[in-house]
Amino acid sequence: MMRTLITAAVLALSTVAGTASADTLLVERAASKPDTAIPARGQSMDQVRASFGEPAQRMEPRGGQKRQWPTINRWVYPQFVVYFEKSRVIDVVATQANATEIGPKPPVL
């Protein structure tokens, strides 16, 4: 009886795993070593501009209404979006490589 349950569970898991492996996930690509260099946390806006050039788009700053809410700036490059707190990099988010890759939703404008 126990052996039958274990076999059924293994078959169910292998079916689910087989289905999930058909999708390309942005998380998998982001977890692997990046193909291109990306800005490092703590770099200044000037350092990012010197290394990667002008961004394709500079989005409107968010926050800054109160002292405890720092201004967040976002610069969009073809492969990633750089988030700055004041003038320092706090995060870099990879963008979707193609239409079949499951990735983040477009940035809020």
C-alpha positions, 0 to 999 in steps of 0.5 A, a space after each residue: 500500500 505504502 509503495 503504491 502511494 509513493 509510486 503515485 506521488 513520484 509519477 505526479 511530481 514528474 508530470 508536474 515537473 515535465 510541464 513546468 520545464 517547458 517554460 523559460 523563466 526569467 528567474 532562472 536566467 537572472 539566477 545564472 551568471 549574467 551574459 553582460 555586466 550590470 551595475 553594482 549596488 552602491 555605484 553612483 549615477 555618474 559611474 553607471 552612465 560612464 560604464 553603460 552610457 545614457 539610459 534608453 529612458 529615465 522614468 519619473 522619480 518616485 517618493 521623496 514626499 517625506 524625509 523617511 521616503 527617499 527619492 527613487 530614480 529608475 533608468 531603463 536600459 535594454 537588458 535591465 532597469 536600474 533603481 537608484 535611491 537618491 543617486 546610488 544604485 540599490 537594485 538592478 532588475 533584468 528585463 524580459 529577453 523575448 516574448 516567450 520568457 515569463 518575466 516581470 510586468 512592465 514598469 509602472 509609469 
